[in-house]
């Protein structure tokens, strides 16, 4: 059994002039993981099998809001990490105690879908996370009750797309994996099969 094709996957088709290889993690989901989840949870319809719909990477810039070069650095780092130009998020209202004015840049964000999402997840799981010193796994307690998972990284140097000599400062980020799962146990089962290294609870 193969997983049903989604709109995101349909819109991820390559432009005319050359076939892009299908991301290997996407292939493994279609060929193996979807069937395993179907068997594990006994879904009545293949369209109920949970899948990842998007990955959102947020990088806060803190004091960089008052320094244009630091904002540029955050945009550059996140673009290299995700393969996509991020959007600059701006404050919707002023917060006096944090010296934040309405319209001031407060972070950068990239929302990944389709093949770019699968390629990012593959690099994250097989290259970036294993490069974290003393890494002992991800917490399984950070699901939102609807099968979506968010975790934080304290800095960006584990991503091989960045040259350590070019990093001007450590920048943390939050990564949210949005799924179609209806419950956390289904979302965790999906992410575990994709290779997310959750700590033993």
N, CA, C and O of each residue as an XYZ file, in Angstrom:
804
protein
N       0.840     -1.199      0.000
C       0.000      0.000      0.000
C       0.869      1.240      0.000
O       1.830      1.334      0.763
N       0.534      2.187     -0.850
C       1.247      3.456     -0.849
C       0.337      4.547     -0.336
O      -0.884      4.476     -0.476
N       0.945      5.558      0.259
C       0.166      6.650      0.834
C      -0.465      7.477     -0.272
O       0.104      7.573     -1.360
N      -1.625      8.080     -0.028
C      -2.262      8.916     -1.042
C      -1.439     10.157     -1.332
O      -0.750     10.684     -0.459
N      -1.523     10.619     -2.586
C      -0.820     11.836     -2.977
C      -1.530     13.052     -2.410
O      -2.759     13.121     -2.426
N      -0.760     14.012     -1.908
C      -1.339     15.223     -1.326
C      -1.140     16.398     -2.264
O      -0.352     16.329     -3.207
N      -1.862     17.478     -1.997
C      -1.707     18.680     -2.810
C      -0.296     19.225     -2.729
O       0.252     19.688     -3.730
N       0.313     19.172     -1.512
C       1.685     19.666     -1.353
C       2.636     18.898     -2.245
O       3.540     19.474     -2.850
N       2.421     17.564     -2.324
C       3.301     16.742     -3.135
C       3.091     17.031     -4.612
O       4.045     17.018     -5.390
N       1.836     17.293     -5.009
C       1.555     17.581     -6.399
C       2.206     18.887     -6.820
O       2.733     18.980     -7.929
N       2.180     19.893     -5.966
C       2.745     21.191     -6.326
C       4.260     21.193     -6.246
O       4.898     22.160     -6.662
N       4.852     20.118     -5.713
C       6.306     20.067     -5.581
C       6.971     19.495     -6.825
O       8.177     19.245     -6.811
N       6.210     19.280     -7.908
C       6.768     18.695     -9.118
C       7.836     19.617     -9.700
O       7.700     20.838     -9.626
N       8.912     19.040    -10.288
C       9.985     19.863    -10.830
C       9.546     20.598    -12.083
O       8.617     20.181    -12.775
N      10.219     21.681    -12.358
C       9.946     22.420    -13.579
C      10.397     21.603    -14.776
O      11.224     20.701    -14.646
N       9.846     21.925    -15.954
C      10.223     21.211    -17.166
C      11.718     21.368    -17.408
O      12.309     22.415    -17.144
N      12.313     20.281    -17.923
C      13.732     20.358    -18.230
C      14.578     19.426    -17.397
O      15.789     19.355    -17.604
N      13.984     18.708    -16.462
C      14.765     17.759    -15.677
C      13.997     17.242    -14.490
O      13.315     17.997    -13.795
N      14.111     15.945    -14.260
C      13.436     15.325    -13.125
C      14.280     15.501    -11.870
O      15.470     15.186    -11.861
N      13.659     16.002    -10.819
C      14.347     16.036     -9.524
C      14.129     14.702     -8.846
O      13.023     14.163     -8.900
N      15.158     14.149     -8.206
C      14.948     12.893     -7.486
C      13.974     13.082     -6.336
O      13.977     14.118     -5.672
N      13.141     12.077     -6.106
C      12.199     12.131     -4.992
C      12.991     12.011     -3.691
O      13.818     11.108     -3.572
N      12.768     12.886     -2.719
C      13.503     12.799     -1.446
C      13.366     11.411     -0.825
O      12.279     10.833     -0.811
N      14.472     10.884     -0.314
C      14.452      9.500      0.165
C      13.537      9.306      1.367
O      12.938      8.241      1.514
N      13.415     10.319      2.237
C      12.538     10.176      3.397
C      11.073     10.150      2.957
O      10.257      9.439      3.544
N      10.749     10.916      1.940
C       9.392     10.900      1.376
C       9.093      9.522      0.783
O       8.000      8.985      0.960
N      10.067      8.964      0.084
C       9.894      7.628     -0.494
C       9.690      6.590      0.598
O       8.830      5.717      0.475
N      10.473      6.681      1.661
C      10.337      5.711      2.755
C       8.982      5.841      3.436
O       8.388      4.839      3.833
N       8.484      7.077      3.574
C       7.151      7.258      4.150
C       6.110      6.574      3.274
O       5.272      5.824      3.775
N       6.157      6.825      1.981
C       5.158      6.263      1.065
C       5.222      4.737      1.006
O       4.194      4.060      1.015
N       6.453      4.204      0.944
C       6.624      2.774      0.687
C       6.575      1.910      1.940
O       6.224      0.732      1.860
N       6.920      2.473      3.096
C       7.015      1.657      4.305
C       6.197      2.216      5.472
O       5.352      1.523      6.038
N       6.456      3.461      5.819
C       5.922      4.006      7.070
C       4.408      4.107      7.051
O       3.758      3.777      8.043
N       3.829      4.559      5.939
C       2.368      4.692      5.868
C       1.691      3.348      6.122
O       0.691      3.277      6.837
N       2.238      2.286      5.536
C       1.659      0.954      5.742
C       1.785      0.512      7.194
O       0.859     -0.076      7.753
N       2.933      0.797      7.800
C       3.141      0.411      9.200
C       2.169      1.143     10.123
O       1.633      0.550     11.059
N       1.943      2.427      9.858
C       0.996      3.192     10.675
C      -0.432      2.696     10.468
O      -1.215      2.629     11.416
N      -0.765      2.353      9.239
C      -2.097      1.825      8.926
C      -2.350      0.546      9.713
O      -3.430      0.345     10.267
N      -1.348     -0.304      9.753
C      -1.481     -1.568     10.489
C      -1.507     -1.323     11.999
O      -2.278     -1.958     12.718
N      -0.666     -0.406     12.478
C      -0.573     -0.152     13.919
C      -1.865      0.419     14.491
O      -2.291      0.019     15.574
N      -2.492      1.345     13.777
C      -3.666      2.038     14.320
C      -4.989      1.578     13.708
O      -6.057      1.982     14.168
N      -4.924      0.734     12.673
C      -6.147      0.177     12.098
C      -7.079      1.214     11.503
O      -8.288      1.160     11.730
N      -6.540      2.156     10.747
C      -7.381      3.196     10.154
C      -8.366      2.595      9.158
O      -8.034      1.661      8.428
N      -9.578      3.137      9.134
C     -10.609      2.643      8.219
C     -10.432      3.196      6.810
O     -11.019      2.680      5.859
N      -9.622      4.245      6.676
C      -9.440      4.915      5.394
C      -7.980      5.339      5.288
O      -7.416      5.858      6.251
N      -7.365      5.124      4.132
C      -5.940      5.462      3.988
C      -5.696      6.959      4.164
O      -4.585      7.368      4.500
N      -6.722      7.776      3.942
C      -6.544      9.225      4.090
C      -6.445      9.647      5.556
O      -6.127     10.798      5.855
N      -6.718      8.716      6.466
C      -6.585      9.007      7.895
C      -5.167      8.757      8.400
O      -4.828      9.144      9.518
N      -4.343      8.113      7.582
C      -2.963      7.834      7.995
C      -2.227      9.162      8.180
O      -2.198      9.973      7.254
N      -1.633      9.405      9.351
C      -0.992     10.706      9.581
C       0.219     10.930      8.688
O       0.953      9.999      8.357
N       0.405     12.169      8.313
C       1.549     12.568      7.497
C       1.997     13.962      7.934
O       1.254     14.689      8.594
N       3.197     14.313      7.562
C       3.720     15.649      7.845
C       3.239     16.589      6.743
O       3.375     16.278      5.559
N       2.680     17.732      7.121
C       2.201     18.692      6.120
C       3.141     19.880      5.944
O       3.257     20.422      4.844
N       3.812     20.288      7.018
C       4.763     21.391      6.892
C       5.695     21.407      8.090
O       5.396     20.831      9.137
N       6.823     22.071      7.923
C       7.782     22.289      9.004
C       8.052     23.790      9.064
O       8.392     24.412      8.058
N       7.899     24.358     10.250
C       8.115     25.796     10.437
C       9.353     25.989     11.311
O       9.422     25.466     12.423
N      10.324     26.738     10.807
C      11.559     27.014     11.548
C      11.564     28.493     11.917
O      11.577     29.359     11.042
N      11.555     28.774     13.213
C      11.544     30.140     13.741
C      12.871     30.446     14.417
O      13.360     29.651     15.220
N      13.447     31.581     14.099
C      14.694     32.008     14.739
C      14.471     33.406     15.319
O      14.283     34.361     14.565
N      14.489     33.537     16.635
C      14.349     34.841     17.268
C      15.637     35.626     17.142
O      16.718     35.041     17.077
N      15.535     36.949     17.107
C      16.749     37.748     16.938
C      17.009     38.700     18.092
O      18.025     39.394     18.087
N      16.122     38.757     19.086
C      16.395     39.513     20.305
C      16.916     40.907     20.060
O      16.264     41.735     19.423
N      18.125     41.152     20.587
C      18.693     42.496     20.488
C      19.047     42.864     19.055
O      19.347     44.021     18.762
N      19.013     41.879     18.163
C      19.302     42.167     16.757
C      18.276     43.101     16.145
O      18.508     43.686     15.087
N      17.132     43.238     16.819
C      16.088     44.128     16.301
C      16.615     45.541     16.101
O      16.079     46.299     15.292
N      17.661     45.895     16.833
C      18.209     47.246     16.716
C      19.515     47.265     15.920
O      20.220     48.274     15.897
N      19.827     46.155     15.275
C      21.075     46.068     14.517
C      20.793     45.371     13.187
O      20.587     44.158     13.142
N      20.788     46.142     12.121
C      20.451     45.599     10.809
C      21.356     44.467     10.362
O      20.895     43.532      9.707
N      22.659     44.533     10.710
C      23.584     43.484     10.284
C      23.242     42.147     10.930
O      23.387     41.097     10.304
N      22.785     42.186     12.192
C      22.424     40.941     12.866
C      21.158     40.339     12.266
O      21.019     39.118     12.193
N      20.244     41.190     11.841
C      19.050     40.696     11.156
C      19.458     40.018      9.854
O      18.967     38.936      9.530
N      20.354     40.655      9.110
C      20.839     40.068      7.861
C      21.509     38.724      8.116
O      21.364     37.793      7.323
N      22.249     38.622      9.235
C      22.907     37.366      9.569
C      21.910     36.256      9.844
O      22.115     35.115      9.429
N      20.828     36.584     10.546
C      19.796     35.590     10.836
C      19.116     35.130      9.556
O      18.863     33.939      9.375
N      18.820     36.074      8.670
C      18.202     35.724      7.384
C      19.139     34.826      6.585
O      18.704     33.832      6.005
N      20.409     35.169      6.553
C      21.391     34.393      5.800
C      21.511     32.975      6.357
O      21.508     32.006      5.597
N      21.618     32.854      7.684
C      21.754     31.531      8.302
C      20.537     30.658      8.028
O      20.676     29.496      7.647
N      19.345     31.214      8.220
C      18.139     30.403      8.061
C      17.912     30.030      6.597
O      17.409     28.945      6.304
N      18.277     30.918      5.684
C      18.164     30.601      4.262
C      19.083     29.437      3.900
O      18.695     28.548      3.143
N      20.300     29.444      4.442
C      21.240     28.358      4.163
C      20.757     27.042      4.762
O      20.870     25.990      4.132
N      20.221     27.098      5.972
C      19.772     25.891      6.669
C      18.565     25.261      5.982
O      18.493     24.039      5.852
N      17.624     26.081      5.546
C      16.361     25.558      5.011
C      16.316     25.486      3.493
O      15.469     24.787      2.936
N      17.214     26.199      2.812
C      17.160     26.235      1.357
C      16.061     27.132      0.828
O      15.676     27.021     -0.336
N      15.555     28.013      1.659
C      14.431     28.877      1.290
C      14.613     30.234      1.956
O      15.023     30.306      3.115
N      14.314     31.304      1.236
C      14.442     32.635      1.827
C      13.391     32.808      2.921
O      12.199     32.665      2.650
N      13.807     33.113      4.151
C      12.832     33.267      5.239
C      12.167     34.636      5.213
O      12.655     35.572      4.579
N      11.052     34.729      5.911
C      10.386     36.018      6.070
C      10.817     36.626      7.399
O      11.061     35.908      8.369
N      10.907     37.939      7.436
C      11.230     38.649      8.676
C       9.922     38.917      9.411
O       9.011     39.540      8.865
N       9.835     38.448     10.642
C       8.638     38.675     11.459
C       8.803     39.987     12.224
O       9.873     40.276     12.759
N       7.739     40.768     12.267
C       7.793     42.068     12.943
C       6.787     42.122     14.085
O       5.742     41.474     14.044
N       7.122     42.905     15.099
C       6.242     43.032     16.268
C       4.913     43.656     15.859
O       4.871     44.646     15.127
N       3.830     43.055     16.347
C       2.500     43.584     16.025
C       2.110     44.745     16.938
O       1.243     45.553     16.603
N       2.762     44.813     18.092
C       2.476     45.933     18.994
C       3.728     46.257     19.799
O       4.641     45.437     19.899
N       3.762     47.431     20.360
C       4.911     47.868     21.160
C       4.850     47.259     22.557
O       3.779     47.138     23.151
N       6.035     46.872     23.075
C       6.143     46.346     24.437
C       7.259     47.128     25.120
O       8.441     46.878     24.887
N       6.869     48.076     25.962
C       7.834     49.023     26.523
C       8.926     48.339     27.326
O      10.097     48.696     27.196
N       8.560     47.337     28.174
C       9.570     46.734     29.047
C      10.654     45.981     28.280
O      11.747     45.760     28.801
N      10.350     45.585     27.038
C      11.354     44.903     26.218
C      11.935     45.822     25.147
O      12.698     45.388     24.283
N      11.559     47.106     25.219
C      12.035     48.095     24.250
C      11.712     47.678     22.821
O      12.504     47.879     21.900
N      10.532     47.092     22.660
C      10.074     46.652     21.342
C       9.013     47.618     20.843
O       8.040     47.903     21.542
N       9.205     48.116     19.641
C       8.223     49.005     19.027
C       7.446     48.254     17.949
O       7.962     47.326     17.326
N       6.224     48.660     17.743
C       5.411     48.049     16.690
C       6.135     48.155     15.350
O       6.627     49.222     14.984
N       6.194     47.043     14.624
C       6.862     47.030     13.330
C       8.336     46.694     13.390
O       8.975     46.543     12.348
N       8.897     46.571     14.599
C      10.312     46.243     14.753
C      10.539     44.755     14.440
O       9.737     43.923     14.863
N      11.606     44.400     13.713
C      11.893     42.988     13.449
C      12.168     42.236     14.752
O      12.943     42.702     15.588
N      11.535     41.077     14.925
C      11.742     40.287     16.143
C      12.172     38.852     15.850
O      12.477     38.097     16.773
N      12.198     38.473     14.585
C      12.601     37.114     14.260
C      12.485     36.850     12.776
O      11.967     37.670     12.018
N      12.980     35.686     12.374
C      12.836     35.253     10.983
C      12.224     33.860     10.983
O      12.434     33.079     11.911
N      11.465     33.554      9.931
C      10.733     32.289      9.892
C      10.712     31.739      8.472
O      10.541     32.479      7.502
N      10.891     30.417      8.372
C      10.753     29.730      7.087
C       9.724     28.620      7.252
O       9.795     27.839      8.201
N       8.771     28.549      6.334
C       7.759     27.497      6.340
C       8.016     26.590      5.147
O       7.943     27.022      3.997
N       8.318     25.332      5.432
C       8.721     24.379      4.396
C       7.599     23.391      4.115
O       6.981     22.859      5.037
N       7.343     23.151      2.835
C       6.346     22.169      2.409
C       6.924     21.347      1.258
O       7.974     21.681      0.708
N       6.223     20.268      0.903
C       6.619     19.488     -0.262
C       8.008     18.886     -0.131
O       8.443     18.533      0.965
N       8.702     18.771     -1.262
C      10.005     18.110     -1.264
C      11.031     18.840     -0.405
O      11.870     18.204      0.233
N      10.971     20.165     -0.384
C      11.935     20.924      0.432
C      11.786     20.567      1.913
O      12.777     20.504      2.640
N      10.560     20.335      2.353
C      10.301     19.914      3.734
C      10.933     18.553      4.004
O      11.599     18.363      5.022
N      10.722     17.605      3.086
C      11.281     16.260      3.276
C      12.803     16.289      3.291
O      13.430     15.604      4.099
N      13.397     17.077      2.404
C      14.860     17.165      2.350
C      15.421     17.781      3.628
O      16.451     17.336      4.135
N      14.747     18.800      4.146
C      15.193     19.414      5.399
C      15.112     18.410      6.544
O      16.058     18.295      7.323
N      14.004     17.683      6.661
C      13.860     16.697      7.735
C      14.945     15.634      7.643
O      15.496     15.221      8.663
N      15.254     15.190      6.435
C      16.290     14.171      6.259
C      17.635     14.693      6.757
O      18.336     13.992      7.487
N      18.002     15.915      6.371
C      19.279     16.490      6.823
C      19.286     16.712      8.331
O      20.293     16.477      8.998
N      18.154     17.166      8.858
C      18.046     17.411     10.300
C      18.293     16.133     11.088
O      19.052     16.130     12.057
N      17.647     15.044     10.666
C      17.673     13.801     11.438
C      18.957     13.007     11.248
O      19.425     12.358     12.183
N      19.532     13.047     10.052
C      20.692     12.198      9.780
C      22.027     12.914      9.942
O      23.054     12.269     10.154
N      22.023     14.246      9.845
C      23.288     14.984      9.911
C      23.335     15.948     11.094
O      24.271     15.905     11.892
N      22.323     16.823     11.212
C      22.403     17.913     12.198
C      22.293     17.427     13.638
O      23.179     17.706     14.446
N      21.223     16.703     13.977
C      21.044     16.287     15.379
C      22.198     15.417     15.877
O      22.645     15.611     17.007
N      22.704     14.458     15.079
C      23.837     13.658     15.572
C      25.108     14.468     15.820
O      26.011     13.991     16.506
N      25.195     15.678     15.280
C      26.390     16.504     15.471
C      26.335     17.328     16.754
O      27.311     17.993     17.101
N      25.204     17.291     17.462
C      25.100     18.046     18.711
C      25.904     17.338     19.798
O      25.713     16.145     20.033
N      26.786     18.054     20.448
C      27.628     17.460     21.486
C      26.764     16.982     22.655
O      25.882     17.701     23.124
N      27.031     15.770     23.111
C      26.325     15.173     24.259
C      24.816     15.092     24.033
O      24.035     15.186     24.980
N      24.418     14.919     22.789
C      22.985     14.827     22.484
C      22.420     13.517     23.028
O      22.964     12.441     22.776
N      21.318     13.623     23.779
C      20.724     12.433     24.398
C      19.286     12.201     23.948
O      18.540     11.460     24.587
N      18.912     12.826     22.868
C      17.571     12.619     22.344
C      16.652     13.795     22.581
O      16.963     14.706     23.347
N      15.508     13.759     21.906
C      14.502     14.818     22.016
C      13.461     14.456     23.058
O      13.140     13.282     23.244
N      12.939     15.455     23.730
C      11.866     15.226     24.693
C      10.588     14.843     23.958
O      10.232     15.457     22.952
N       9.908     13.831     24.462
C       8.638     13.431     23.877
C       7.460     14.135     24.494
O       6.313     13.786     24.217
N       7.726     15.136     25.339
C       6.657     15.818     26.077
C       6.196     17.107     25.399
O       5.392     17.846     25.968
N       6.688     17.386     24.206
C       6.419     18.694     23.603
C       5.435     18.645     22.433
O       5.466     19.495     21.544
N       4.565     17.639     22.450
C       3.460     17.610     21.495
C       2.354     18.532     22.005
O       2.264     18.804     23.202
N       1.523     19.003     21.094
C       0.534     20.032     21.456
C      -0.865     19.495     21.724
O      -1.797     20.279     21.903
N      -1.032     18.169     21.757
C      -2.358     17.598     21.952
C      -3.052     17.245     20.651
O      -4.093     16.588     20.657
N      -2.478     17.681     19.527
C      -3.078     17.416     18.212
C      -2.073     16.773     17.256
O      -2.247     16.823     16.038
N      -1.021     16.170     17.813
C      -0.063     15.461     16.980
C       1.025     16.307     16.360
O       1.803     15.806     15.549
N       1.102     17.590     16.722
C       2.159     18.467     16.218
C       3.264     18.576     17.269
O       2.995     18.540     18.470
N       4.504     18.710     16.806
C       5.642     18.652     17.725
C       6.549     19.861     17.529
O       6.875     20.221     16.398
N       6.957     20.485     18.633
C       7.877     21.624     18.599
C       9.059     21.349     19.517
O       8.884     20.898     20.649
N      10.256     21.623     19.027
C      11.444     21.498     19.877
C      12.406     22.630     19.546
O      12.324     23.244     18.483
N      13.314     22.892     20.470
C      14.243     23.996     20.308
C      15.679     23.534     20.159
O      16.067     22.490     20.684
N      16.461     24.315     19.443
C      17.905     24.126     19.342
C      18.560     25.408     19.835
O      18.117     26.506     19.499
N      19.613     25.265     20.630
C      20.210     26.440     21.267
C      21.092     27.247     20.329
O      21.349     28.423     20.585
N      21.556     26.639     19.252
C      22.374     27.362     18.276
C      22.326     26.624     16.947
O      21.649     25.603     16.824
N      23.043     27.139     15.952
C      22.860     26.671     14.583
C      24.060     25.949     13.992
O      24.005     25.529     12.836
N      25.144     25.791     14.748
C      26.388     25.304     14.154
C      26.339     23.839     13.743
O      27.213     23.389     13.002
N      25.333     23.072     14.205
C      25.260     21.661     13.827
C      24.807     21.453     12.384
O      24.900     20.343     11.860
N      24.322     22.504     11.744
C      23.885     22.368     10.355
C      25.086     22.504      9.427
O      25.782     23.518      9.441
N      25.321     21.471      8.621
C      26.534     21.453      7.803
C      26.489     22.471      6.671
O      27.510     22.736      6.037
N      25.311     23.044      6.410
C      25.213     24.064      5.369
C      25.920     25.361      5.765
O      26.202     26.202      4.912
N      26.205     25.522      7.055
C      26.861     26.738      7.542
C      28.342     26.486      7.779
O      28.725     25.472      8.364
N      29.165     27.410      7.324
C      30.591     27.365      7.618
C      30.794     27.964      9.013
O      30.455     29.128      9.230
N      31.342     27.191      9.966
C      31.510     27.717     11.329
C      32.248     29.049     11.381
O      31.989     29.869     12.261
N      33.167     29.267     10.438
C      33.935     30.517     10.433
C      33.086     31.720     10.023
O      33.456     32.865     10.281
N      31.945     31.452      9.381
C      31.092     32.545      8.912
C      29.972     32.885      9.893
O      29.233     33.845      9.675
N      29.836     32.104     10.974
C      28.768     32.351     11.945
C      29.181     33.508     12.848
O      30.188     33.423     13.551
N      28.402     34.591     12.827
C      28.785     35.768     13.610
C      28.350     35.665     15.060
O      28.938     36.318     15.922
N      27.315     34.847     15.358
C      26.887     34.625     16.737
C      25.961     33.420     16.785
O      25.354     33.041     15.783
N      25.865     32.823     17.976
C      24.955     31.687     18.149
C      23.514     32.174     18.076
O      23.152     33.182     18.684
N      22.707     31.449     17.331
C      21.287     31.786     17.204
C      20.463     30.530     17.443
O      20.611     29.536     16.732
N      19.599     30.579     18.441
C      18.713     29.459     18.693
C      17.519     29.486     17.760
O      17.251     30.488     17.096
N      16.809     28.377     17.721
C      15.625     28.300     16.859
C      14.641     27.284     17.405
O      15.016     26.361     18.128
N      13.384     27.463     17.053
C      12.339     26.490     17.334
C      11.891     25.873     16.025
O      11.718     26.569     15.025
N      11.707     24.565     16.037
C      11.263     23.839     14.851
C       9.938     23.168     15.179
O       9.855     22.384     16.124
N       8.903     23.470     14.405
C       7.584     22.875     14.602
C       7.262     21.973     13.423
O       7.307     22.396     12.268
N       6.936     20.717     13.733
C       6.553     19.743     12.714
C       5.040     19.579     12.793
O       4.517     19.073     13.785
N       4.344     20.006     11.753
C       2.880     19.966     11.727
C       2.434     18.712     10.988
O       2.872     18.457      9.866
N       1.561     17.929     11.620
C       1.087     16.676     11.034
C      -0.441     16.676     10.946
O      -1.112     17.560     11.479
N      -0.967     15.669     10.262
C      -2.424     15.496     10.195
C      -2.923     14.554     11.282
O      -4.106     14.214     11.304
N      -2.043     14.126     12.183
C      -2.454     13.211     13.255
C      -3.521     13.868     14.119
O      -3.507     15.081     14.328
N      -4.446     13.055     14.618
C      -5.518     13.589     15.462
C      -5.173     13.517     16.940
O      -5.872     14.104     17.767
N      -4.112     12.810     17.284
C      -3.719     12.660     18.686
C      -2.205     12.552     18.771
O      -1.539     12.211     17.794
N      -1.666     12.851     19.962
C      -0.217     12.864     20.138
C       0.422     11.498     19.933
O       1.532     11.417     19.406
N      -0.257     10.410     20.341
C       0.360      9.096     20.182
C       0.541      8.755     18.707
O       1.510      8.092     18.337
N      -0.383      9.201     17.869
C      -0.244      8.968     16.436
C       0.873      9.837     15.854
O       1.659      9.378     15.026
N       0.934     11.092     16.294
C       1.992     11.976     15.828
C       3.365     11.470     16.236
O       4.311     11.510     15.450
N       3.468     10.996     17.467
C       4.760     10.478     17.928
C       5.142      9.214     17.166
O       6.310      9.031     16.824
N       4.184      8.349     16.898
C       4.479      7.134     16.130
C       4.997      7.497     14.743
O       5.958      6.896     14.260
N       4.366      8.475     14.103
C       4.810      8.923     12.784
C       6.235      9.449     12.839
O       7.080      9.037     12.044
N       6.507     10.357     13.772
C       7.833     10.972     13.836
C       8.897      9.962     14.246
O      10.029     10.033     13.768
N       8.554      9.027     15.117
C       9.511      7.986     15.505
C       9.911      7.156     14.291
O      11.090      6.856     14.103
N       8.944      6.790     13.478
C       9.240      5.980     12.289
C      10.042      6.771     11.258
O      10.802      6.195     10.481
N       9.869      8.086     11.254
C      10.661      8.923     10.351
C      12.098      9.069     10.827
O      12.972      9.463     10.055
N      12.353      8.750     12.108
C      13.713      8.808     12.625
C      13.952      9.826     13.710
O      15.103     10.061     14.081
N      12.887     10.452     14.246
C      13.079     11.392     15.353
C      13.554     10.624     16.590
O      12.904      9.669     17.015
N      14.689     11.040     17.167
C      15.287     10.287     18.285
C      14.729     10.722     19.635
O      15.370     11.483     20.359
N      13.541     10.242     19.971
C      12.939     10.612     21.250
C      13.604      9.862     22.398
O      13.981      8.697     22.266
N      13.739     10.555     23.527
C      14.259      9.917     24.734
C      13.268      8.865     25.209
O      12.060      8.990     25.006
N      13.801      7.829     25.843
C      12.925      6.832     26.456
C      12.213      7.474     27.636
O      12.854      8.074     28.498
N      10.897      7.352     27.678
C      10.142      7.970     28.776
C       9.961      6.984     29.913
O       9.351      7.319     30.929
